[in-house]
Amino acid sequence: MALKKHSLDIAGHQTSVTLEDEFWNALRQIAKSQGRALNDLVAQIDEARDGNLSSAIRVYVLKTVLGQQ
């Protein structure tokens, strides 16, 4: 699995997040299905996280796919 780094604007701050392509694709699909911008969805995940942002995104995607979100 290839890791891809993307720059995002989260609440007015630039940050880079590294995720596997599969997670980027799933995250984009989730944002689209919710009618939200990707940056807005990541900002929500960022606000709720306790640890690493990349890990928090992976967990969010997994929970959403499993219907636990």
Helices and strands as residue ranges (DSSP letters): E 3-10, E 13-20, H 21-33, H 38-48, H 53-65
